[in-house]
Amino acid sequence: QLMMSANSLPLRFFALIGLQLCLLSGAGGEKATVAFHLLHIVRPSLSDVATAARLAVEQINNRSDLLQGYRVELVEATSDECNTTSLDYTQGLVSFVKNAVHSTDLNVVGVVGLLCSAVTDGLSPIIGRKGSDLIQISGSTSPILRDSDTHPRLYRVATSSAIYADVVVELMRKNGWTRISYFHDIAGTYYTSTAEATINLFNSQEDLTITYSRSLDSGSTSSVRASLEGFITSGRIAFVSLSPANVATFLCTTLQLGITWPDYVYILQDYQLQDLLGLPADLWTCDMMKAIEGVVLLNYRFENDQNTTLVSGETYAQLQRHNEKGSPLWNLIYDEVWSFGLALNGSQAALLKRGFSLSDYQLGNGQISDIVEDTFKNVTFQGASGVIRFSSGKEVDSRIDLFQITNNKSINFGQYSGELMLLLQNLSFPLDRFPVVTLPFWVTIAIFAVFAICCVLTTVILFLYLCYRKSKVVKATSPILSQLVFIACYSLYLAAAFRTYIKGYNADFLLFSIFCNLEIWLGAIGMALIFATVMVRMFRLYYVFTHFGRGPKYWQDTYLFFYTLLALLFPLGILSVWAIVDTVHKRIPDSPPFFTQCYSDHLGIWLGVLFCYLGLLIFIVLFFAIWSRKIKRSEFKDTKKVSTYIYIVVVTTVAAMTLWYSFMVIGADTLSHVALTSGFLFIGLFCQLLLYAPKTFPLCFAKCSGKKKGVNITSTAALHRHQYSMNW
């Protein structure tokens, strides 16, 4: 029944040590002893960690100030080897039932040594449930074990592996990274629960994101290669949580694809340099030392400084003489036993107050288990793996060491503990993405130079236009509409300038987004104004010549001004709705070339609507320009100049928009930008040179030379004279 109630979960590593409390009453006044039969259920390949439990038991028993009248002893057993198949904790469960549940002469009251997340996850709900009420001390680190409802009475001498995600988050902030890729195994309780905790943590971050995430099949070379090929263009920093079966394949594949240090950084959890060097040689299909160059390693620090005095009274260096293989798991087992011994010792006073003693402690005695469990809150000592102090989450705050492999050496460049990262060395890491490609410097300077020329020339013409505003020549050019044309020209110039600035200098997100919106608004309004004013003027010409007998009242300049503004209502409405429901912002594409973009979710739709409206204006203007060729009267000689201007502007607009879109599609961002900004600048420049320079400059020259010179214009007065003559 116990086995059927356990979840079928995979196994990572297992060392179960059952903590048995036996009261042996001796005759003749011999003192009673309490035996911790550390039900040492450990896989045969890790049998060496049993020496840690034996040593800790011996030291506790030799302390006259601990557990007076009681004694600690061990009962040991073995488990299955650690792998990722289901029900690997079966042998451990059988050992628990045999030695704790069905034993008549052993009084098991606690379990220590749980070093495998899958085993702990399978056994803890059974061992700690009501009826057993056994306290467990574990070295497992799976985040799933934090659930106290599912795993009652479980304490851990190591922090949850979710701390690795915390370390990565802090490392990202230290290096200014905002995006990272994530690779993890899909097999095993430890890896799946760690991946879930990592993804949940990043989902809670507003400024950090996992841009590319892949789960890998164990030992699948094709899965690893396909995942890395997708990673190449998604970023440059990867967090890797892989089993030994995958990590060597992963690193060799990065070497084969050429995505290695210093262009890319891989952050591996749970490994030290000796762990990578100790992997079986047949797992490495490449030059191992080249594959691991630059790799960042994160690992628990389950050790102390050599001269640190431990709870037993000896130094860490003296203790490690017993740890023949130097295994950090050995230190965890040692600290687990000491944790339980100190907790039992500290609970005696509380038990006496409630009328109990340790002699009453038996399997299923939940009241005493509650009292002993409360004592764990006060357990603090210098253990072999570090300072042991259980938090409110029933786990010890472990320290994480950060290493980077450089020139076949492992450099400790940082430490993380208690949400605080200390960098021991400042290493030069790459950016989290390839550098954003900006406009070549000479292109930026050239565009700004043309921008300055256009602004100066337009300003000079505007100045002359205002100076001679009372002259008949200027009055005859519809001054109100001309002012709109000047506004349109400046709008186009500024649109080109804003676009060049954000493309040439990679402005920050806020400034870039503001300039993006300004560029779109100014460009759209400038183009609409240019064609709307020409359309209204040409329509007036067309109307007067085709509707004889009607007065020109509704075609005076004031009315034309309002007609032009009316033509702007549609683009202004589209731009306003666009800004509200689908704001334009900065974006850098996930694949090269990494040019910054003005982006919104439905950018193509909004631009398509504006282009359709602009195309309608162009069609109407072209129609009037072609029709105006029929006018033969001498008063309207400037109509040909206006028509020429229309043809040039239409050709320039169509060419600029076509080239802009074509270059953008093929990824030639620089050429695309030059095409669009050149279109903006030259449309305004042509307007000044063809429409206003021929009227203002002759007036200036004539005044300077003291002569008066007539200028042929398409004037309102000429239209009026033509209308009256037709009526007559």
Rosetta blueprint (number, residue, H / E / L):
1 Q L
2 L H
3 M H
4 M H
5 S H
6 A L
7 N L
8 S L
9 L L
10 P L
11 L L
12 R L
13 F L
14 F L
15 A E
16 L E
17 I E
18 G E
19 L E
20 Q E
21 L L
22 C L
23 L E
24 L E
25 S L
26 G L
27 A L
28 G L
29 G L
30 E L
31 K L
32 A L
33 T E
34 V E
35 A L
36 F L
37 H L
38 L L
39 L L
40 H E
41 I E
42 V E
43 R L
44 P H
45 S H
46 L H
47 S H
48 D H
49 V H
50 A H
51 T H
52 A H
53 A H
54 R H
55 L H
56 A H
57 V H
58 E H
59 Q H
60 I H
61 N H
62 N H
63 R L
64 S L
65 D L
66 L L
67 L L
68 Q L
69 G L
70 Y L
71 R L
72 V L
73 E L
74 L L
75 V L
76 E E
77 A E
78 T E
79 S L
80 D L
81 E L
82 C L
83 N L
84 T L
85 T L
86 S L
87 L L
88 D L
89 Y L
90 T H
91 Q H
92 G H
93 L H
94 V H
95 S H
96 F H
97 V H
98 K H
99 N H
100 A H
101 V H
102 H L
103 S L
104 T L
105 D L
106 L L
107 N L
108 V E
109 V E
110 G E
111 V E
112 V E
113 G E
114 L E
115 L L
116 C L
117 S H
118 A H
119 V H
120 T H
121 D H
122 G H
123 L H
124 S H
125 P H
126 I H
127 I H
128 G L
129 R L
130 K L
131 G L
132 S L
133 D L
134 L L
135 I E
136 Q E
137 I E
138 S E
139 G L
140 S L
141 T L
142 S L
143 P H
144 I H
145 L H
146 R H
147 D L
148 S L
149 D L
150 T L
151 H L
152 P L
153 R L
154 L E
155 Y E
156 R E
157 V L
158 A L
159 T L
160 S L
161 S L
162 A L
163 I H
164 Y H
165 A H
166 D H
167 V H
168 V H
169 V H
170 E H
171 L H
172 M H
173 R H
174 K H
175 N H
176 G L
177 W L
178 T L
179 R E
180 I E
181 S E
182 Y E
183 F E
184 H E
185 D E
186 I L
187 A L
188 G L
189 T H
190 Y H
191 Y H
192 T H
193 S H
194 T H
195 A H
196 E H
197 A H
198 T H
199 I H
200 N H
201 L H
202 F H
203 N H
204 S L
205 Q L
206 E L
207 D L
208 L L
209 T E
210 I E
211 T E
212 Y E
213 S E
214 R E
215 S E
216 L E
217 D L
218 S L
219 G L
220 S L
221 T H
222 S H
223 S H
224 V H
225 R H
226 A H
227 S H
228 L H
229 E H
230 G H
231 F H
232 I L
233 T L
234 S L
235 G L
236 R L
237 I E
238 A E
239 F E
240 V E
241 S E
242 L L
243 S L
244 P H
245 A H
246 N H
247 V H
248 A H
249 T H
250 F H
251 L H
252 C H
253 T H
254 T H
255 L H
256 Q H
257 L H
258 G L
259 I L
260 T L
261 W L
262 P L
263 D L
264 Y L
265 V E
266 Y E
267 I E
268 L E
269 Q E
270 D L
271 Y L
272 Q L
273 L H
274 Q H
275 D H
276 L H
277 L H
278 G L
279 L L
280 P L
281 A H
282 D H
283 L H
284 W L
285 T L
286 C L
287 D L
288 M H
289 M H
290 K H
291 A H
292 I L
293 E L
294 G L
295 V L
296 V E
297 L E
298 L E
299 N E
300 Y E
301 R L
302 F L
303 E L
304 N L
305 D L
306 Q L
307 N L
308 T L
309 T E
310 L L
311 V L
312 S L
313 G L
314 E L
315 T E
316 Y H
317 A H
318 Q H
319 L H
320 Q L
321 R L
322 H L
323 N L
324 E L
325 K L
326 G L
327 S L
328 P H
329 L H
330 W H
331 N H
332 L H
333 I H
334 Y H
335 D H
336 E H
337 V H
338 W H
339 S H
340 F H
341 G H
342 L H
343 A H
344 L H
345 N H
346 G H
347 S H
348 Q H
349 A H
350 A H
351 L H
352 L H
353 K H
354 R L
355 G L
356 F L
357 S L
358 L H
359 S H
360 D H
361 Y L
362 Q L
363 L L
364 G L
365 N L
366 G H
367 Q H
368 I H
369 S H
370 D H
371 I H
372 V H
373 E H
374 D H
375 T H
376 F H
377 K H
378 N H
379 V L
380 T E
381 F E
382 Q E
383 G E
384 A L
385 S L
386 G E
387 V E
388 I E
389 R E
390 F E
391 S L
392 S L
393 G L
394 K L
395 E E
396 V E
397 D L
398 S L
399 R L
400 I E
401 D E
402 L E
403 F E
404 Q E
405 I E
406 T E
407 N L
408 N L
409 K E
410 S E
411 I E
412 N E
413 F E
414 G E
415 Q E
416 Y E
417 S E
418 G L
419 E L
420 L E
421 M E
422 L E
423 L E
424 L L
425 Q L
426 N L
427 L L
428 S L
429 F L
430 P L
431 L L
432 D L
433 R L
434 F L
435 P L
436 V L
437 V E
438 T L
439 L L
440 P L
441 F H
442 W H
443 V H
444 T H
445 I H
446 A H
447 I H
448 F H
449 A H
450 V H
451 F H
452 A H
453 I H
454 C H
455 C H
456 V H
457 L H
458 T H
459 T H
460 V H
461 I H
462 L H
463 F H
464 L H
465 Y H
466 L H
467 C H
468 Y L
469 R L
470 K L
471 S L
472 K H
473 V H
474 V H
475 K H
476 A L
477 T L
478 S L
479 P H
480 I H
481 L H
482 S H
483 Q H
484 L H
485 V H
486 F H
487 I H
488 A H
489 C H
490 Y H
491 S H
492 L H
493 Y H
494 L H
495 A H
496 A H
497 A H
498 F H
499 R H
500 T H
501 Y H
502 I H
503 K H
504 G H
505 Y H
506 N L
507 A L
508 D L
509 F H
510 L H
511 L H
512 F H
513 S H
514 I H
515 F H
516 C H
517 N H
518 L H
519 E H
520 I H
521 W H
522 L H
523 G H
524 A H
525 I H
526 G H
527 M H
528 A H
529 L H
530 I H
531 F H
532 A H
533 T H
534 V H
535 M H
536 V H
537 R H
538 M H
539 F H
540 R H
541 L H
542 Y H
543 Y H
544 V H
545 F H
546 T H
547 H L
548 F L
549 G L
550 R L
551 G L
552 P L
553 K H
554 Y H
555 W H
556 Q L
557 D H
558 T H
559 Y H
560 L H
561 F H
562 F H
563 Y H
564 T H
565 L H
566 L H
567 A H
568 L H
569 L H
570 F H
571 P H
572 L H
573 G H
574 I H
575 L H
576 S H
577 V H
578 W H
579 A H
580 I H
581 V H
582 D L
583 T L
584 V L
585 H E
586 K E
587 R E
588 I L
589 P L
590 D L
591 S L
592 P L
593 P L
594 F L
595 F E
596 T L
597 Q E
598 C E
599 Y E
600 S L
601 D L
602 H L
603 L H
604 G H
605 I H
606 W H
607 L H
608 G H
609 V H
610 L H
611 F H
612 C H
613 Y H
614 L H
615 G H
616 L H
617 L H
618 I H
619 F H
620 I H
621 V H
622 L H
623 F H
624 F H
625 A H
626 I H
627 W H
628 S H
629 R H
630 K H
631 I L
632 K L
633 R L
634 S H
635 E H
636 F H
637 K L
638 D H
639 T H
640 K H
641 K H
642 V H
643 S H
644 T H
645 Y H
646 I H
647 Y H
648 I H
649 V H
650 V H
651 V H
652 T H
653 T H
654 V H
655 A H
656 A H
657 M H
658 T H
659 L H
660 W H
661 Y H
662 S H
663 F H
664 M H
665 V H
666 I L
667 G L
668 A L
669 D H
670 T H
671 L H
672 S H
673 H H
674 V H
675 A H
676 L H
677 T H
678 S H
679 G H
680 F H
681 L H
682 F H
683 I H
684 G H
685 L H
686 F H
687 C H
688 Q H
689 L H
690 L H
691 L H
692 Y H
693 A H
694 P H
695 K H
696 T H
697 F H
698 P H
699 L H
700 C H
701 F H
702 A H
703 K H
704 C H
705 S H
706 G L
707 K L
708 K L
709 K L
710 G L
711 V L
712 N L
713 I L
714 T L
715 S L
716 T H
717 A H
718 A H
719 L H
720 H H
721 R H
722 H H
723 Q H
724 Y H
725 S H
726 M H
727 N H
728 W L
